[in-house]
């Protein structure tokens, strides 16, 4: 029975990963071999001309996405960390109502939020700007970050805060010296998800940054497909390059993600 389960798992994983393999395969396939019948299941005669074209044309878009992702992480942490600490330890009035609003905020479709941001940005002059995209992308990550930080910080023993206060530490000093070091896994988890959401965003980019010369990689790939419908190796090479940072971060931080997501789920 175990062998059948293992075999079924391997087949399912293979099916899910096949599009990724095919993307990589096509990125190394020569243009003249694209319509080969039967198709080339393996790049026997690989070429890197697609990667050369992708790096030459999409490098600015990759840099823009990197800047937007890092900006989103910074803004998310600046807002979510103090908010989570306040809800978990300072317990202001209406904390339960705020928790409910944060849950509702995560259910609002991104398309609806993009329309609202569009109307606001027209008045503020923030359309087609990188800071506008950073603010918009942060609205996806901040509610998640606040709820995760709140769950983790609520599990931190109150005795630690009491001891810090006895030693004369202020609320800010307790947060900075006690709470933040203990919240490392949660901080890494929220940072990673915030970066990935910003890196893979297309709705906000296509709505709020359509006419800008400085565009993220998702919009760059979209425009690239429209302008190069015959150069599929370049298109797929761009997709492979855009996938590398996300895959690298997930592999690098998977241990912290597992600890961060389950933080606060079980109380001693």
C-alpha positions, 0 to 999 in steps of 0.5 A: 500500500505504501508503494502505491502511495509513493508512486501516486505521489511521484506521478502527481509531483511529476504532473505538477512540475512538468510545466516548469520543465517544459518552460526550461526545455523551450528556453533552450530550444532553437527557434527553428526546432519550435514546431518540430513534430514530434516535439523535442522532449529534451534540448539535445541541441541547446542554445542560450540565445533566448537567455541572452535576449532576455537579459539584454531586454528584461534586466531593467524590469528585473531590477524594478521588480527587485526594488519594488519587492524590497520596498514592499517588505520594508513597508510591510514590516514597518506597519505590521510589526508594531501593529501585531505587537500592539494587538498581542500585548498592549490589547487596545480597545476594539482589538477583536474588531480590528482582527475581523477587519484584517481578515475581511481585508484579505478577502477583497479581490485584488481587482477591486482594490486596484480600481480603488487605488486607480481612483486615488492615485489619479488625484494624488499623481501617483499613477505610473510610479514605483512608490505607488506600486510599493504601497499597493502591493503592501496592502496584500501583505500587511493584513497577513503580517499583522495577523501572523505577528499577533499570533506569534507575539501572543505566545511570548510569555508575559513574564519576559515583558514584566521583567523588562519593565521592572528593569525600567524598559519602556514599551518601545525598548521592550518591543525592540530588545525583547519581542523583535529578536524572538520574532525572527522566524515570523519576520522572515516568513512575512518578509518572504511572502511580501516579497513574493506577492510583490514580485509576482503581482500583475494586477496592480502593475497592469492597472497602476503602471500601464503607461510607465517606462519603468515596469516590473518583470510581470508586465515586462513578460506580458509586453514581451509576449505581445512583441515577440510571438515567434521567439518563444525561447526568449519568452520562456527564458525570461520566465525562467529568470523571473522564477529563479529569485522566488525558487531560491528564496523558498529553498533558502528560507523553508525552515524559517517559513515552517516555524513562522507559519505555525508560530503561536498555533500551540500554546504551552 
